[in-house]
Amino acid sequence: MSRIFNFSAGPSTLPLPVLERVRDEMVEYQGSGLSLIEASHRGPEYSKVHETAGVLMRELLGLPANYKVLFLQGGATLQFGMIPLNLLGGGKPCDFTVTGTWAKKALADAKKIGKPRVIYDGAAESFMTLPDPATLKVDPAAVYLHLTSNETIGGVQWQGWPDAGAVPIVCDMSSDFLSRSFPVEKFGLIYAGAQKNLGPAGMAVVIIRDDLLEKCSDDLPAYLSYKVHAAEDSLYNTPPVFPIWVSALVLEHVKAHGGLAGAEKLATRRSQMLYDMIAKHAGFYRCPVAAHCRSKMNVVWRLPSEELEGQFIKEAKAAGMSGLKGHRSVGGCRASIYNAMPVEGVQALTDFMDVFARAHG
């Protein structure tokens, strides 16, 4: 087996022990005579997996009893529409921070249903910085305040959370979910696409507080209703069995390696290695993101020319490191270093960066 270091923003690298277990159990799941993805979602084999995923999620995040955990199809992009459909029907107001591409997409869908008010827009700074959370002025009449905790394209990440008073925070945590602890009680709804830190693409986890769930519309098609999914424990229809199975294994892996505290420690170490290397060759590499909000999940940088960036990406791939090309909308280089990226992968990248800068600087 010859595995490379995958720095792609998503779908992204998964823990090797998880992949190996899926491989070993794919054709016949634990002596059942069939694959789990062939088994009934109402049967005992899958029921245990479904229960385990929910229990581990609650345990790792420290969720109080008044939060529901939902496993839904469609990824985070479907949630851009489901959230306002459930909470903003009739043109209700909410507040938005626009911090990059993904926040803009969520805002665009909210505008079609409710009346979002932008209380911060980072466009003037090319989405390379974030405000002090204490400076955000939240409208007490807002149904919720929407945040995107980490922007994969721009490489900015909230390092603190605003005080929204009685207004619940709704947060897209797709790209830093499970990578750090956070004060759950500040959030009314948390959602995350699976394909960064949790599992395969095609699923989103939604964590919603009971008081917000009670405010959801009763006039929605069944699959678009959080109330329906909560009442049926995410089993209203056939759930995304394969992503939930892999996610349960990932959650077990995270728990076995120190939980969120362990993940956060490694996230800090990996990202600091990269930022230190960028600083070491400051005349050659440049990180455009303000220092106070640099992401621990998606580290972005530029080289002196696009030609050198292309050469860097090509030679890195030849050296066993893929996914380092920046998003097509911004260019440059980007290393996505999610939970499953081993420190050895970041060490290989920083060693390569050091050699490349000495050769071309």
DOROBA-559419 format. One record per residue (C-alpha): residue number from 1; residue in three letters; y, z negated, x. Coordinates in steps of 0.05 Angstrom, whole numbers, always signed. Each point is the difference from the previous one (the first is absolute). Example, Ala and Ser with C-alpha at 12.3 -4.5 7.8 and 13.67 -1.06 7.14 Angstrom:
<marmars>
k:1&r:ALA&c2:-90&c3:-156&c1:+246 $
k:2&r:SER&c2:+69&c3:+13&c1:+27 $
</marmars>
This chain:
<marmars>
k:1&r:MET&c2:+0&c3:+0&c1:+0 $
k:2&r:SER&c2:+69&c3:+19&c1:+26 $
k:3&r:ARG&c2:+54&c3:-31&c1:-43 $
k:4&r:ILE&c2:+73&c3:+12&c1:+15 $
k:5&r:PHE&c2:+59&c3:-47&c1:-11 $
k:6&r:ASN&c2:+29&c3:+21&c1:-67 $
k:7&r:PHE&c2:+75&c3:-15&c1:-6 $
k:8&r:SER&c2:+8&c3:+38&c1:-66 $
k:9&r:ALA&c2:+45&c3:-30&c1:-53 $
k:10&r:GLY&c2:-54&c3:+8&c1:-53 $
k:11&r:PRO&c2:-55&c3:+9&c1:-15 $
k:12&r:SER&c2:-6&c3:-44&c1:+60 $
k:13&r:THR&c2:-50&c3:-34&c1:+45 $
k:14&r:LEU&c2:-49&c3:-49&c1:-30 $
k:15&r:PRO&c2:-38&c3:-56&c1:+35 $
k:16&r:LEU&c2:-60&c3:+30&c1:+36 $
k:17&r:PRO&c2:-48&c3:-55&c1:-25 $
k:18&r:VAL&c2:+20&c3:+17&c1:-71 $
k:19&r:LEU&c2:-13&c3:+74&c1:+10 $
k:20&r:GLU&c2:-67&c3:-15&c1:+32 $
k:21&r:ARG&c2:-21&c3:-44&c1:-58 $
k:22&r:VAL&c2:+20&c3:+53&c1:-50 $
k:23&r:ARG&c2:-40&c3:+51&c1:+40 $
k:24&r:ASP&c2:-61&c3:-45&c1:+0 $
k:25&r:GLU&c2:+4&c3:-16&c1:-74 $
k:26&r:MET&c2:+25&c3:+66&c1:-28 $
k:27&r:VAL&c2:-67&c3:+32&c1:-19 $
k:28&r:GLU&c2:-35&c3:-64&c1:-23 $
k:29&r:TYR&c2:+42&c3:-61&c1:-17 $
k:30&r:GLN&c2:-33&c3:-65&c1:+20 $
k:31&r:GLY&c2:-70&c3:+19&c1:-22 $
k:32&r:SER&c2:+21&c3:+23&c1:-70 $
k:33&r:GLY&c2:-32&c3:+68&c1:+7 $
k:34&r:LEU&c2:+66&c3:+37&c1:-10 $
k:35&r:SER&c2:+69&c3:+7&c1:+29 $
k:36&r:LEU&c2:+54&c3:-47&c1:-26 $
k:37&r:ILE&c2:+42&c3:+61&c1:-18 $
k:38&r:GLU&c2:-58&c3:+22&c1:-46 $
k:39&r:ALA&c2:-8&c3:-68&c1:-33 $
k:40&r:SER&c2:+29&c3:-19&c1:-67 $
k:41&r:HIS&c2:+67&c3:-34&c1:+5 $
k:42&r:ARG&c2:-26&c3:-49&c1:-52 $
k:43&r:GLY&c2:-64&c3:-14&c1:+40 $
k:44&r:PRO&c2:-14&c3:-60&c1:+44 $
k:45&r:GLU&c2:+7&c3:+36&c1:+67 $
k:46&r:TYR&c2:+71&c3:+23&c1:-12 $
k:47&r:SER&c2:+21&c3:-61&c1:-41 $
k:48&r:LYS&c2:-11&c3:-44&c1:+61 $
k:49&r:VAL&c2:+43&c3:+46&c1:+43 $
k:50&r:HIS&c2:+55&c3:+1&c1:-52 $
k:51&r:GLU&c2:+1&c3:-76&c1:-6 $
k:52&r:THR&c2:-1&c3:-9&c1:+76 $
k:53&r:ALA&c2:+60&c3:+46&c1:+10 $
k:54&r:GLY&c2:+41&c3:-39&c1:-51 $
k:55&r:VAL&c2:-20&c3:-68&c1:+27 $
k:56&r:LEU&c2:+15&c3:+19&c1:+72 $
k:57&r:MET&c2:+67&c3:+30&c1:-18 $
k:58&r:ARG&c2:+21&c3:-64&c1:-35 $
k:59&r:GLU&c2:-24&c3:-43&c1:+58 $
k:60&r:LEU&c2:+33&c3:+40&c1:+56 $
k:61&r:LEU&c2:+67&c3:+6&c1:-36 $
k:62&r:GLY&c2:-1&c3:-71&c1:-27 $
k:63&r:LEU&c2:+12&c3:+25&c1:-71 $
k:64&r:PRO&c2:+12&c3:-53&c1:-54 $
k:65&r:ALA&c2:-39&c3:+3&c1:-65 $
k:66&r:ASN&c2:+59&c3:+33&c1:-36 $
k:67&r:TYR&c2:-8&c3:+66&c1:+38 $
k:68&r:LYS&c2:-48&c3:+56&c1:-20 $
k:69&r:VAL&c2:-32&c3:+47&c1:+51 $
k:70&r:LEU&c2:-12&c3:+71&c1:-23 $
k:71&r:PHE&c2:-36&c3:+57&c1:+35 $
k:72&r:LEU&c2:+27&c3:+66&c1:-27 $
k:73&r:GLN&c2:-9&c3:+73&c1:+15 $
k:74&r:GLY&c2:+57&c3:+46&c1:+22 $
k:75&r:GLY&c2:+28&c3:-36&c1:+60 $
k:76&r:ALA&c2:+70&c3:-27&c1:+6 $
k:77&r:THR&c2:+32&c3:+64&c1:-24 $
k:78&r:LEU&c2:-28&c3:-11&c1:-70 $
k:79&r:GLN&c2:+31&c3:-69&c1:+2 $
k:80&r:PHE&c2:+69&c3:+31&c1:+9 $
k:81&r:GLY&c2:-7&c3:+22&c1:-72 $
k:82&r:MET&c2:-45&c3:-55&c1:-29 $
k:83&r:ILE&c2:+48&c3:-56&c1:+19 $
k:84&r:PRO&c2:+61&c3:+27&c1:-38 $
k:85&r:LEU&c2:-44&c3:+23&c1:-57 $
k:86&r:ASN&c2:-25&c3:-71&c1:-9 $
k:87&r:LEU&c2:+65&c3:-37&c1:+13 $
k:88&r:LEU&c2:+60&c3:+45&c1:-11 $
k:89&r:GLY&c2:-16&c3:+34&c1:-67 $
k:90&r:GLY&c2:+61&c3:+11&c1:-43 $
k:91&r:GLY&c2:+45&c3:+10&c1:+60 $
k:92&r:LYS&c2:-1&c3:-71&c1:+27 $
k:93&r:PRO&c2:+36&c3:-14&c1:+66 $
k:94&r:CYS&c2:-29&c3:-17&c1:+68 $
k:95&r:ASP&c2:+28&c3:-5&c1:+71 $
k:96&r:PHE&c2:-23&c3:+43&c1:+59 $
k:97&r:THR&c2:+6&c3:-1&c1:+75 $
k:98&r:VAL&c2:-6&c3:+71&c1:+27 $
k:99&r:THR&c2:-27&c3:-7&c1:+71 $
k:100&r:GLY&c2:-35&c3:+66&c1:+12 $
k:101&r:THR&c2:-44&c3:+54&c1:-28 $
k:102&r:TRP&c2:-48&c3:-44&c1:-40 $
k:103&r:ALA&c2:+55&c3:-41&c1:-32 $
k:104&r:LYS&c2:+35&c3:+65&c1:-19 $
k:105&r:LYS&c2:-63&c3:+25&c1:-34 $
k:106&r:ALA&c2:-9&c3:-65&c1:-39 $
k:107&r:LEU&c2:+74&c3:+3&c1:-21 $
k:108&r:ALA&c2:-7&c3:+72&c1:-24 $
k:109&r:ASP&c2:-56&c3:-20&c1:-48 $
k:110&r:ALA&c2:+37&c3:-62&c1:-24 $
k:111&r:LYS&c2:+60&c3:+42&c1:-18 $
k:112&r:LYS&c2:-42&c3:+40&c1:-49 $
k:113&r:ILE&c2:-17&c3:-62&c1:-40 $
k:114&r:GLY&c2:+51&c3:-56&c1:+12 $
k:115&r:LYS&c2:+69&c3:-11&c1:+29 $
k:116&r:PRO&c2:-8&c3:-19&c1:+73 $
k:117&r:ARG&c2:+61&c3:-23&c1:+39 $
k:118&r:VAL&c2:+0&c3:+11&c1:+75 $
k:119&r:ILE&c2:+24&c3:-63&c1:+35 $
k:120&r:TYR&c2:-14&c3:+26&c1:+70 $
k:121&r:ASP&c2:-5&c3:+72&c1:+26 $
k:122&r:GLY&c2:-16&c3:+12&c1:+73 $
k:123&r:ALA&c2:+13&c3:+75&c1:-3 $
k:124&r:ALA&c2:+66&c3:-5&c1:+38 $
k:125&r:GLU&c2:-38&c3:-30&c1:+59 $
k:126&r:SER&c2:-57&c3:+50&c1:-7 $
k:127&r:PHE&c2:-44&c3:-58&c1:-24 $
k:128&r:MET&c2:-3&c3:-29&c1:+70 $
k:129&r:THR&c2:+22&c3:-70&c1:-20 $
k:130&r:LEU&c2:-6&c3:-53&c1:-55 $
k:131&r:PRO&c2:+51&c3:-49&c1:-26 $
k:132&r:ASP&c2:-2&c3:-75&c1:+7 $
k:133&r:PRO&c2:-40&c3:-21&c1:-61 $
k:134&r:ALA&c2:+51&c3:-54&c1:-15 $
k:135&r:THR&c2:+53&c3:+53&c1:-12 $
k:136&r:LEU&c2:-36&c3:+34&c1:-58 $
k:137&r:LYS&c2:+35&c3:-13&c1:-67 $
k:138&r:VAL&c2:-53&c3:+2&c1:-55 $
k:139&r:ASP&c2:+21&c3:+9&c1:-72 $
k:140&r:PRO&c2:-26&c3:-60&c1:-40 $
k:141&r:ALA&c2:-13&c3:+48&c1:-58 $
k:142&r:ALA&c2:-47&c3:+44&c1:+41 $
k:143&r:VAL&c2:-72&c3:+1&c1:-22 $
k:144&r:TYR&c2:-20&c3:+2&c1:+73 $
k:145&r:LEU&c2:+23&c3:+14&c1:+71 $
k:146&r:HIS&c2:-40&c3:+55&c1:+34 $
k:147&r:LEU&c2:-12&c3:-2&c1:+75 $
k:148&r:THR&c2:-43&c3:+42&c1:+47 $
k:149&r:SER&c2:-23&c3:-50&c1:+53 $
k:150&r:ASN&c2:-13&c3:+52&c1:+54 $
k:151&r:GLU&c2:+20&c3:+73&c1:+5 $
k:152&r:THR&c2:-53&c3:+39&c1:+37 $
k:153&r:ILE&c2:+45&c3:+60&c1:+15 $
k:154&r:GLY&c2:+62&c3:-35&c1:+25 $
k:155&r:GLY&c2:-35&c3:-59&c1:+32 $
k:156&r:VAL&c2:+41&c3:-55&c1:-33 $
k:157&r:GLN&c2:-29&c3:-64&c1:-28 $
k:158&r:TRP&c2:+29&c3:-59&c1:-37 $
k:159&r:GLN&c2:-8&c3:-61&c1:+45 $
k:160&r:GLY&c2:+27&c3:-47&c1:-54 $
k:161&r:TRP&c2:+5&c3:-1&c1:-75 $
k:162&r:PRO&c2:+61&c3:-4&c1:-46 $
k:163&r:ASP&c2:+12&c3:-57&c1:-48 $
k:164&r:ALA&c2:+0&c3:+37&c1:-67 $
k:165&r:GLY&c2:+7&c3:-64&c1:-41 $
k:166&r:ALA&c2:-37&c3:+6&c1:-66 $
k:167&r:VAL&c2:-8&c3:+76&c1:+9 $
k:168&r:PRO&c2:-71&c3:+16&c1:+22 $
k:169&r:ILE&c2:-9&c3:+43&c1:+62 $
k:170&r:VAL&c2:-44&c3:+61&c1:-8 $
k:171&r:CYS&c2:-23&c3:+23&c1:+68 $
k:172&r:ASP&c2:-36&c3:+61&c1:+28 $
k:173&r:MET&c2:-40&c3:-30&c1:+57 $
k:174&r:SER&c2:-44&c3:+61&c1:+12 $
k:175&r:SER&c2:+9&c3:+4&c1:+75 $
k:176&r:ASP&c2:+3&c3:-73&c1:+21 $
k:177&r:PHE&c2:-46&c3:-31&c1:-52 $
k:178&r:LEU&c2:-47&c3:-53&c1:+31 $
k:179&r:SER&c2:+38&c3:+2&c1:+66 $
k:180&r:ARG&c2:+40&c3:-64&c1:-10 $
k:181&r:SER&c2:+10&c3:-59&c1:-45 $
k:182&r:PHE&c2:+57&c3:-1&c1:-51 $
k:183&r:PRO&c2:+26&c3:-47&c1:-54 $
k:184&r:VAL&c2:-40&c3:+24&c1:-60 $
k:185&r:GLU&c2:+42&c3:-39&c1:-50 $
k:186&r:LYS&c2:+60&c3:+45&c1:+13 $
k:187&r:PHE&c2:-37&c3:+61&c1:-27 $
k:188&r:GLY&c2:-14&c3:+19&c1:-71 $
k:189&r:LEU&c2:-40&c3:+62&c1:+18 $
k:190&r:ILE&c2:-28&c3:+25&c1:+66 $
k:191&r:TYR&c2:-33&c3:+68&c1:+8 $
k:192&r:ALA&c2:-33&c3:+36&c1:+58 $
k:193&r:GLY&c2:-36&c3:+65&c1:+11 $
k:194&r:ALA&c2:-67&c3:-15&c1:+33 $
k:195&r:GLN&c2:+2&c3:+51&c1:+57 $
k:196&r:LYS&c2:+39&c3:-39&c1:+52 $
k:197&r:ASN&c2:-30&c3:-70&c1:+8 $
k:198&r:LEU&c2:-49&c3:-7&c1:-57 $
k:199&r:GLY&c2:-48&c3:+59&c1:-8 $
k:200&r:PRO&c2:-7&c3:+74&c1:-17 $
k:201&r:ALA&c2:+53&c3:+40&c1:-37 $
k:202&r:GLY&c2:-3&c3:+6&c1:-75 $
k:203&r:MET&c2:+13&c3:-72&c1:-22 $
k:204&r:ALA&c2:+57&c3:-49&c1:-7 $
k:205&r:VAL&c2:-3&c3:-75&c1:-5 $
k:206&r:VAL&c2:+50&c3:-30&c1:-49 $
k:207&r:ILE&c2:+14&c3:-74&c1:-2 $
k:208&r:ILE&c2:+41&c3:-21&c1:-60 $
k:209&r:ARG&c2:+25&c3:-68&c1:-23 $
k:210&r:ASP&c2:-18&c3:-21&c1:-71 $
k:211&r:ASP&c2:+72&c3:-6&c1:-24 $
k:212&r:LEU&c2:+15&c3:+71&c1:+21 $
k:213&r:LEU&c2:-66&c3:+24&c1:-30 $
k:214&r:GLU&c2:+20&c3:-29&c1:-67 $
k:215&r:LYS&c2:+64&c3:+42&c1:+1 $
k:216&r:CYS&c2:-37&c3:+66&c1:+10 $
k:217&r:SER&c2:+4&c3:+52&c1:-55 $
k:218&r:ASP&c2:-54&c3:+2&c1:-54 $
k:219&r:ASP&c2:+15&c3:+73&c1:-15 $
k:220&r:LEU&c2:-32&c3:+35&c1:+60 $
k:221&r:PRO&c2:-62&c3:+44&c1:+7 $
k:222&r:ALA&c2:-57&c3:-47&c1:+18 $
k:223&r:TYR&c2:-8&c3:+18&c1:+74 $
k:224&r:LEU&c2:+75&c3:-8&c1:+13 $
k:225&r:SER&c2:+1&c3:-71&c1:-29 $
k:226&r:TYR&c2:-5&c3:-60&c1:+47 $
k:227&r:LYS&c2:-18&c3:-42&c1:-61 $
k:228&r:VAL&c2:-62&c3:+42&c1:-12 $
k:229&r:HIS&c2:-23&c3:-3&c1:+72 $
k:230&r:ALA&c2:+13&c3:-74&c1:+5 $
k:231&r:ALA&c2:-38&c3:-15&c1:-64 $
k:232&r:GLU&c2:-60&c3:+40&c1:+25 $
k:233&r:ASP&c2:+1&c3:-26&c1:+73 $
k:234&r:SER&c2:+13&c3:+72&c1:+25 $
k:235&r:LEU&c2:-63&c3:+23&c1:-36 $
k:236&r:TYR&c2:+32&c3:+35&c1:-60 $
k:237&r:ASN&c2:-29&c3:+65&c1:+27 $
k:238&r:THR&c2:-43&c3:+17&c1:+60 $
k:239&r:PRO&c2:+39&c3:-30&c1:+58 $
k:240&r:PRO&c2:+8&c3:+33&c1:+69 $
k:241&r:VAL&c2:-67&c3:-28&c1:+22 $
k:242&r:PHE&c2:-2&c3:+25&c1:+72 $
k:243&r:PRO&c2:+71&c3:-22&c1:+19 $
k:244&r:ILE&c2:-12&c3:-69&c1:-31 $
k:245&r:TRP&c2:-66&c3:-7&c1:+38 $
k:246&r:VAL&c2:+32&c3:+17&c1:+66 $
k:247&r:SER&c2:+60&c3:-44&c1:-16 $
k:248&r:ALA&c2:-46&c3:-59&c1:-13 $
k:249&r:LEU&c2:-31&c3:+11&c1:+69 $
k:250&r:VAL&c2:+69&c3:+5&c1:+32 $
k:251&r:LEU&c2:+22&c3:-65&c1:-34 $
k:252&r:GLU&c2:-62&c3:-34&c1:+28 $
k:253&r:HIS&c2:+18&c3:+28&c1:+69 $
k:254&r:VAL&c2:+72&c3:-26&c1:-5 $
k:255&r:LYS&c2:-25&c3:-69&c1:-21 $
k:256&r:ALA&c2:-50&c3:-3&c1:+57 $
k:257&r:HIS&c2:+56&c3:+16&c1:+50 $
k:258&r:GLY&c2:+49&c3:-54&c1:-19 $
k:259&r:GLY&c2:+27&c3:+24&c1:-67 $
k:260&r:LEU&c2:+73&c3:+19&c1:-6 $
k:261&r:ALA&c2:+20&c3:-45&c1:+58 $
k:262&r:GLY&c2:-48&c3:+36&c1:+46 $
k:263&r:ALA&c2:+23&c3:+68&c1:-25 $
k:264&r:GLU&c2:+73&c3:-19&c1:+10 $
k:265&r:LYS&c2:-12&c3:-24&c1:+70 $
k:266&r:LEU&c2:-33&c3:+66&c1:+19 $
k:267&r:ALA&c2:+54&c3:+41&c1:-35 $
k:268&r:THR&c2:+53&c3:-35&c1:+41 $
k:269&r:ARG&c2:-38&c3:+10&c1:+64 $
k:270&r:ARG&c2:-15&c3:+74&c1:-11 $
k:271&r:SER&c2:+71&c3:+18&c1:-21 $
k:272&r:GLN&c2:+32&c3:-40&c1:+56 $
k:273&r:MET&c2:-42&c3:+38&c1:+51 $
k:274&r:LEU&c2:+29&c3:+65&c1:-26 $
k:275&r:TYR&c2:+71&c3:-23&c1:-6 $
k:276&r:ASP&c2:-3&c3:-29&c1:+70 $
k:277&r:MET&c2:-24&c3:+66&c1:+28 $
k:278&r:ILE&c2:+56&c3:+37&c1:-36 $
k:279&r:ALA&c2:+50&c3:-49&c1:+30 $
k:280&r:LYS&c2:-32&c3:+7&c1:+70 $
k:281&r:HIS&c2:+17&c3:+74&c1:-1 $
k:282&r:ALA&c2:+64&c3:-6&c1:-41 $
k:283&r:GLY&c2:+29&c3:+62&c1:+32 $
k:284&r:PHE&c2:-60&c3:+41&c1:-22 $
k:285&r:TYR&c2:-25&c3:-31&c1:-64 $
k:286&r:ARG&c2:+47&c3:-21&c1:-56 $
k:287&r:CYS&c2:-16&c3:-39&c1:-64 $
k:288&r:PRO&c2:+54&c3:+17&c1:-51 $
k:289&r:VAL&c2:-15&c3:-60&c1:-45 $
k:290&r:ALA&c2:+45&c3:-62&c1:+1 $
k:291&r:ALA&c2:-34&c3:-55&c1:+40 $
k:292&r:HIS&c2:+1&c3:-51&c1:-57 $
k:293&r:CYS&c2:-42&c3:+42&c1:-47 $
k:294&r:ARG&c2:-48&c3:+39&c1:+44 $
k:295&r:SER&c2:-67&c3:+8&c1:-32 $
k:296&r:LYS&c2:-63&c3:-33&c1:+26 $
k:297&r:MET&c2:-42&c3:+53&c1:-35 $
k:298&r:ASN&c2:+35&c3:+66&c1:+16 $
k:299&r:VAL&c2:+35&c3:+5&c1:+67 $
k:300&r:VAL&c2:+45&c3:+62&c1:+7 $
k:301&r:TRP&c2:+33&c3:+28&c1:+62 $
k:302&r:ARG&c2:+32&c3:+63&c1:+28 $
k:303&r:LEU&c2:-4&c3:+35&c1:+67 $
k:304&r:PRO&c2:+57&c3:+38&c1:+34 $
k:305&r:SER&c2:-20&c3:+66&c1:-33 $
k:306&r:GLU&c2:-44&c3:+28&c1:-55 $
k:307&r:GLU&c2:-37&c3:+39&c1:+54 $
k:308&r:LEU&c2:-19&c3:-64&c1:+36 $
k:309&r:GLU&c2:-20&c3:-32&c1:-66 $
k:310&r:GLY&c2:-47&c3:+58&c1:-14 $
k:311&r:GLN&c2:-29&c3:-5&c1:+70 $
k:312&r:PHE&c2:-8&c3:-75&c1:-7 $
k:313&r:ILE&c2:-38&c3:+6&c1:-66 $
k:314&r:LYS&c2:-44&c3:+56&c1:+27 $
k:315&r:GLU&c2:-19&c3:-37&c1:+63 $
k:316&r:ALA&c2:-11&c3:-66&c1:-37 $
k:317&r:LYS&c2:-48&c3:+35&c1:-47 $
k:318&r:ALA&c2:-38&c3:+28&c1:+59 $
k:319&r:ALA&c2:-4&c3:-71&c1:+27 $
k:320&r:GLY&c2:-33&c3:-25&c1:-65 $
k:321&r:MET&c2:+60&c3:-22&c1:-41 $
k:322&r:SER&c2:+16&c3:+36&c1:-65 $
k:323&r:GLY&c2:+52&c3:-6&c1:-55 $
k:324&r:LEU&c2:+60&c3:-11&c1:+45 $
k:325&r:LYS&c2:+45&c3:+54&c1:-28 $
k:326&r:GLY&c2:+58&c3:-27&c1:-40 $
k:327&r:HIS&c2:+7&c3:+18&c1:-73 $
k:328&r:ARG&c2:+22&c3:+72&c1:-11 $
k:329&r:SER&c2:+65&c3:-24&c1:-33 $
k:330&r:VAL&c2:+24&c3:-37&c1:+62 $
k:331&r:GLY&c2:-39&c3:+25&c1:+60 $
k:332&r:GLY&c2:-11&c3:-40&c1:+63 $
k:333&r:CYS&c2:-60&c3:-44&c1:+13 $
k:334&r:ARG&c2:-32&c3:-54&c1:-42 $
k:335&r:ALA&c2:-57&c3:-49&c1:+13 $
k:336&r:SER&c2:-28&c3:-32&c1:-63 $
k:337&r:ILE&c2:-34&c3:-64&c1:+23 $
k:338&r:TYR&c2:-31&c3:-30&c1:-61 $
k:339&r:ASN&c2:-48&c3:-59&c1:-1 $
k:340&r:ALA&c2:-61&c3:+39&c1:+23 $
k:341&r:MET&c2:+33&c3:+29&c1:+62 $
k:342&r:PRO&c2:-30&c3:-36&c1:+59 $
k:343&r:VAL&c2:+46&c3:-27&c1:+54 $
k:344&r:GLU&c2:-38&c3:+45&c1:+48 $
k:345&r:GLY&c2:+26&c3:+60&c1:-38 $
k:346&r:VAL&c2:+72&c3:-22&c1:+9 $
k:347&r:GLN&c2:-14&c3:-16&c1:+73 $
k:348&r:ALA&c2:-26&c3:+71&c1:+9 $
k:349&r:LEU&c2:+63&c3:+28&c1:-33 $
k:350&r:THR&c2:+49&c3:-42&c1:+40 $
k:351&r:ASP&c2:-36&c3:+17&c1:+65 $
k:352&r:PHE&c2:+6&c3:+74&c1:-19 $
k:353&r:MET&c2:+74&c3:-9&c1:-17 $
k:354&r:ASP&c2:+13&c3:-32&c1:+67 $
k:355&r:VAL&c2:-34&c3:+56&c1:+39 $
k:356&r:PHE&c2:+34&c3:+54&c1:-42 $
k:357&r:ALA&c2:+70&c3:-30&c1:+9 $
k:358&r:ARG&c2:-10&c3:-5&c1:+76 $
k:359&r:ALA&c2:-23&c3:+72&c1:+2 $
k:360&r:HIS&c2:+56&c3:+30&c1:-43 $
k:361&r:GLY&c2:+57&c3:-50&c1:+2 $
</marmars>
